[in-house]
Amino acid sequence: MRPTYQFFRLLGLAICAIAVVLATSQATLAQRSSRTADIEDIKLQTKDGVRLGATYYPSSMGKEAVPVVMLHDHKESRAIFHNLARMLQEPNESGQNSHAVVTVDLRGHGESTKAASGRELESARLKTRDFRDMVTYDMEAVRKFLVTKNDEAALNLNKLCLLGSGLGANVAIYWTAVDWSAPKLPRIKQGQDVKGLFLSSPSWSSHGLPLNQPLRHPGVQSEVSVFLVYGEKISKAKKDAKTIHKNLARHHPKPKRGEKMPELVAWPLETELQATKLLVNPQFKILPHLNRFIGARLSAQDYEWLRRRVRN
């Protein structure tokens, strides 16, 4: 039986449909590849000779972009924040801003295990001095990178948000005190950049970083918006979070009726889980809260973009 006209017509339509599917698939793969290429793995050198592994997720908003630095918990690495960082960089919901995100391996973790002295830094063997050096040296190296990106008009460092989990939350609070301690200069802005802290399960005293000291700093007390999340079914985590909130609440205005995102928020969750598990587990739906916090307390605020230079 010879093929009919109808047969060739149907065959042609099928071939066209397959071609469209293949073209669409290739375009999607190319788009994904392009987006992935935007992510930049970098090395940051600290003043005391430690090379830190970090990843930069650039924003599409230039000088309007809020920079978000993500700091992991003890014995974790920056890799755990990859999906969250991507969702902040390229939000799925329309109307959400694209943020410039930096994830970093704190010393002794991930790819940050080599010291200039030849000493191998292992997370399980870090000393109190090493945890304090995360604040003194690691965060300063991150800041220098952000200064460079700020001066390239890729972000607004004056709207800096720190997201910290467990140990990373303590490092974030300590660094905020350091940042707000920088002396004001007449022509160059060199501090007072941290405007938001998103903290998951900070500890009142963790690895030689007790919070009684930085929480007494005026900048930390009243100049920075804070969102505090924790699992309330662990008594110590609940007690620590309430103590931190109590110290900060003295210096922040009470929430106004109908205010969507106050300057200070404490959000207890009915779970024993803590720290990073609260941030990356979809069941807790952290992302919408994080987006609202950044949007209201950072993006919507009139913090001027200013050109910088790296402090030596």
N, C-alpha and C positions, 0 to 999 in steps of 0.2 A: 504494500500500500504506500503510495507516495504521500509525503507530508503535505498537508493542506496549508492554505494561506493563514488560517486561524492558528495552526501549530507554530508557524514562523513568527506570527505576531506575538503570541504568548511567550515564545522563547526570547524574543527581543526585549519584551517587558521585563522578563526575569533577569536577563543580563544587565539591563539598566539599573534594576533594583539592587543587584549585587554590587555594581560599580558605585552606587550612591552609598551603600553601607560601608564598603571598603574605604571610600574617600572620607566619610565621616569619622571612621575609626582612626584613620591616619591623622586627620586634623586634630582629633581629641588627644591622641598620643603625642603629637607635636606640641600641643598646647601644654599638656602635663609636663613634657620634657623641658619646655621653656620656663615654666613656673619653677620646676625643680632646680634649674640652672641659676635661678635668682638667689637660691640659698648658698651662702658662702661659709665654708669651714675655714677658720682662721686660727692663728697662734698669737697669743698675747704674751709679751715678755714683762715680768715683774721686775721691780728694782732690785730684789734680792736674788734674781737669777732663776726663777721658776718659769717654765714655758707652760702656759695655760691653753688647753683646748677650748675652743668656743665656736659657736655658729651664729651667723648674722642673717636675719630674715628681713630684708629691706621692705619698706613701705612704698606705696605708690603716691603718697600724699606730700612728699617733699618736706618743706619747712613746717608744714602743719602736722606732721606725724608725731604721735606720742611714742617715745621710746620706752620699752618694757624690758627690764632685765630679770631673767628667771634664775633663781638660786635654789639648787636641789638640797635634799636632806643628806644626813650623814650616810655614807656607804652607798650612795646613788651616783648618778651622772647626769649630764645635761640631756642625754638621749631620751630620758623619761618624759621630757617636756616637748618633744618634737611635734606631736599632733596638736597640742594646745597652742604652741607657737605658730604653727601653720594656720590655725583657725583665727588667730589674732591678725596675722599678716594678710590673709585672704579670706575674710568672713563670707560665709554662705548667704547670710541674710542681707537683703538690700537695705541700704541706709546705714549700715555699720561701717565705721571708719577702718581703714587699713593702718595697722600699727607696725613700728619698726622694733623687732624683737631681737634680743641677744640672750642666748643660753650659754652658760659657761661651766666648765668642770672646775670646781674649787680644788685647791691643791690637795694632792693625795687621792684624787678621784678621777675616774675616766682616763683622759689623755694628759692629765696634769700631774705626772708622777716623777718628773726629773728635776732635780735641783742642780744649780751650777757647781755646788761643792761635790757633786757626785753621789750625794745621798739619795736613796730611793724613798720616795714618799708613798706610804701605804695608809689607806684610810683607817685600818684597824690599829695602826701603831702611831698615829699622830699624837703629838704632845699639845699641852695647853698653848704653848707659844705658836704652834702651827695654826691653830684655830684663830688666834688673834691676828696672825699674819694674813689670814684670809681677808680680814677687814683692812689691815694696813696696806697690804701690797696687792692682793688679787683684785680688790674692788677699785683700787687706783688705776690698775692696768685696764680694767673695763672702762673706767671713766675716760681715760686718754683715747681709747678707740672711739667712744661716743663723741668726744670733742672733735675728732677728725670728721666724723660723719655729720656732725652739726655744722661745721664750717663748709662742708660740701653741700649744704642746704638739703640734706637727706632726712633730717629730723629736727625736732626742737628739744634740745637738752633741758631747757627750762621747764619742761613738763615731764620730768623723769618719774617713772613708776617702777618700784621694785616689788616683784612677786617672790616671796620666800616660803619655803616649806621646811618645817622642823628646824634643823640647824641653819638652813638658808634663811629662815625668818629671823633668827637671832642676828645673823650676819647683816641682814638688810636693816634692822633697827640700829645696830651699831654704826653701820656706814652712814645712815641718815644723820646721826649725831656728828660724825666726822664732816660730812658735807655741809651741815649748817654751822660748823665751827670755823669754816674758812673765812679769813678776814675779808671784808669788803674793800675793794680797790676802786679808785675814782674812774678808771677807764676800762677796766677788764673785769668781767664777771667770772669768778672762779669757784663759786659754791652756791648754796641755797637752791640747788636744782631739784632735789627729791621733793615731789609734791604729793605723791601717793604711795601707800604701802598696802599691799594685799597679802595678808599673812595667814598661813595655815599651820595651826598647832605650834606656835612658838613656845619655848620653855622658859620659865622664869630664870632658870640657871642651867645652861647647856654648854658643856665642853669649855669651860673657862670664859664664857660670855654671859655673865649674869646681867639681867636687864635693868636692875635698879639704877645703874649708872647712866645709860643712855636715855632712859625714860625721865630723867631729871633735866635733860637738856631742853631749853625753851623752844628750840626749833622743832624737836620731836614732839613736844607737848602740844604745841598750838599751831604750827605752820603746815602740818602735813595731814592729809586725809588718810584715814585708816579703815580697812575692812578686815575683820578678824573672824576666821572660821575655824571650828574645832569640833571634835566628836565628844559630846558631853557624857557618854557612858563610861569614860575612863576618868576616874576622880581627879587624878593629878592634872590631866590635860584641862579639865574643866576649871579646877582651882587656879591654875596658871593663867588661863585665858581671862578669867574674871578679875584676877589681880592686875593684869595688864590693862584691861578695859577700865577698871576703877581708877588707875593712875592717869589714864588719858582723858577720862570723862570729866575730870576736874577742870580741864583747860579747853574743852570743846563746847560749843553751844548745844543746848538740848534740841533734838529734832523738831522741826516745825510741823504742824499738822498738814498732812498731805505731801510732805517733802519726800520725793522718790529716793533720793540717795543723800543721807546726811553726811557730815564730815567724818563721823565716827560710827561704825556699824559693828556689832558683835552678832554673829550668826551661829548658834549652837545647832549641831545636827545629831539626831538620835541614832548614834552608832558608836562602836568602839574603835572604828577606823580613825586614823589620824594622818596629818601631814599630806604627803603627795597623793595618797590614796583618795583623799577628799577632792583633790584638784583634777585628777585624771579619770576617775571612775564616773562613767556617764550617769549612773543612778542619782548622783548628787546635783547634777545640772548646774555646775559651777559657772560655765561659760557665760550664760546670760547675765548673771550677777557681776562677773568680771567686766563684761562689756558695759554694763550700766554704770559701774563704778568708774571705769576709765573715761567713759563718755561724759558723765556729770561732773566729776571732780578734777579732770585733767583736760580733755578735749574742749569742753565748753568754757573753760576758764581763760581769762585774758592774760596769759603768761607770754610775754614778748620773746620772740626769737632774737638772739644776739650772737654775733660772731665771737668766737673764742680763740684761745691759743692754748697749747698743751703746757701744763706746768712741769718744769724740769725738776 
